[in-house]
Amino acid sequence: MEKYFDAFKNAFTEILNWTWQSISFEVPWYNNYFWGLIIISLIVWLLEIAFPWRKNQSIIRKDFWLDAFYMFFNFFIFVILISGFYKILGLAFADIGITEKSLSILDISSWPIWSQLLVFFIILDFVQWFTHVLLHRYEFLWRFHKVHHSVKEMGFAAHLRYHWMENILYKPLKTFGVMIIGGFEPEQAFIVHFIAIAIGHLNHANIKITWGPLKYIFNNSVMHLYHHVKALPENRTQGINFGISLSIWDYIFKTDYIPEESGTIELGFPDEDIFPKRFFGQLIYGFGKSKE
């Protein structure tokens, strides 16, 4: 029992120190996710201001500050709070013989770095796409995912507005994806993580991006805006356009839908009138019996 307590304490202390070191510029720039997030956010926000898709949308749009808080809460505060539990879980699995190499079907550690990063990116993106589909298909998961879909005016910071339970749901499946490649994470994995943040911000930004012919590979703001549409097509009531960084999964599995590109559609979901509008209400939303 003492081993688990020490692991919990050490994990909490380590991630807390790492976060403070990031804020105080003690972490190398390529691993500094705190300032990396801020810089990427400012760049995309400036692009929104310079090239707005919906020109009547305010620069400080509806719920801008709520979304900004969610970015730091989900990316840092919650990670600090939950780190010890993940460490205990990892030790518990190791004690029963399940390690990071238990599900390994592919060893990429000797591959060229560009191919390591590409495989790492593709596997993690597919796992997140699949998880995203589950969030829409199952009612008890959808109740948590409603936090993300409560956005009424789209902007870059909406990217990281999501219920803390989604961290709990995504983490094990992402870990499973890494286990497939022997628990190996490329040394330059920070490149993949920063690219994913940038694509996610651009997909939610008030900028019209389609990528031309590459739209069949990369997700984009037009496609993702329709993911948030309030009035879903009658034959697609469980969601559309689930892509995270890549759109290719939606085209492969026939979940794509882009009927037009005006950017003027209403966002949300049918029962949003009973959904809490403030952070603390959303924090506990999803537990207990549904009111629908």
Long-range contacts (C-beta under 8 A, 24 or more apart in sequence): 3-91, 4-88, 4-91, 4-92, 7-84, 7-87, 7-88, 7-91, 8-84, 8-85, 8-87, 8-88, 9-84, 10-87, 11-83, 11-84, 11-86, 11-87, 12-80, 12-83, 12-84, 14-83, 15-79, 15-80, 15-83, 16-80, 19-76, 19-79, 19-80, 30-190, 31-190, 33-75, 33-193, 34-76, 36-194, 36-197, 37-71, 37-72, 37-75, 37-197, 40-194, 40-197, 40-198, 40-201, 41-71, 41-156, 41-157, 41-201, 44-156, 44-198, 44-201, 44-202, 44-205, 44-207, 45-155, 45-156, 47-205, 47-207, 48-155, 48-156, 48-205, 48-206, 48-207, 51-207, 51-208, 52-206, 52-207, 53-206, 53-207, 53-208, 53-221, 53-263, 54-206, 54-263, 54-264, 57-153, 57-155, 57-206, 58-153, 61-153, 61-154, 61-155, 61-206, 62-152, 62-153, 63-151, 63-152, 63-153, 63-161, 64-155, 64-157, 66-161, 66-278, 66-279, 67-151, 67-155, 67-157, 67-158, 67-160, 67-161, 68-157, 69-279, 70-157, 70-160, 70-161, 70-162, 70-279, 71-157, 71-159, 71-160, 71-161, 73-164, 73-279, 74-160, 74-162, 74-164, 74-167, 75-160, 78-164, 78-167, 79-167, 82-167, 82-168, 86-171, 99-183, 100-178, 100-179, 100-182, 100-183, 101-179, 101-182, 101-183, 102-179, 103-176, 103-179, 103-180, 104-179, 104-180, 104-181, 104-182, 104-183, 105-180, 106-180, 106-181, 106-182, 107-181, 107-182, 107-184, 108-181, 108-182, 108-184, 108-186, 109-182, 109-184, 113-186, 113-187, 113-188, 116-184, 116-186, 117-186, 117-188, 117-189, 117-191, 117-192, 119-181, 120-181, 120-185, 120-186, 120-189, 120-192, 121-192, 121-195, 121-196, 121-245, 122-246, 123-177, 123-178, 123-180, 123-181, 124-174, 124-177, 124-178, 124-192, 124-196, 125-196, 125-244, 125-245, 125-246, 125-249, 126-177, 126-246, 126-249, 127-173, 127-174, 127-176, 127-177, 128-170, 128-173, 128-174, 128-244, 129-242, 129-243, 129-244, 129-246, 129-249, 129-250, 130-173, 131-169, 131-170, 131-173, 132-242, 132-244, 133-239, 133-242, 133-255, 134-169, 135-166, 135-169, 136-238, 136-239, 136-242, 137-238, 137-239, 139-290, 140-286, 141-169, 143-285, 143-286, 143-290, 144-169, 144-285, 144-286, 146-269, 146-272, 146-275, 146-285, 146-286, 147-282, 147-285, 147-286, 149-228, 149-267, 149-268, 149-269, 150-268, 150-269, 150-272, 150-275, 150-277, 150-282, 151-228, 151-267, 151-268, 152-267, 152-268, 153-267, 154-204, 154-205, 154-206, 154-221, 154-225, 154-228, 154-267, 155-204, 155-205, 155-206, 156-201, 156-202, 156-204, 156-205, 156-206, 157-204, 158-204, 159-197, 159-200, 159-201, 159-203, 159-204, 160-200, 163-282, 163-283, 163-285, 163-286, 164-283, 165-286, 195-245, 196-244, 196-245, 199-244, 199-245, 200-244, 200-245, 208-261, 208-263, 210-261, 215-247, 216-247, 216-248, 216-251, 217-246, 217-247, 217-248, 218-245, 218-246, 218-247, 219-243, 219-244, 219-245, 219-246, 219-247, 220-247, 222-258, 222-261, 222-263, 223-247, 223-250, 223-256, 223-258, 225-263, 225-265, 225-267, 226-257, 226-258, 226-259, 226-265, 228-267, 228-268, 229-265, 229-266, 229-267, 230-265, 230-266, 230-267, 230-268, 230-269, 230-270, 230-272, 231-265, 231-266, 233-257
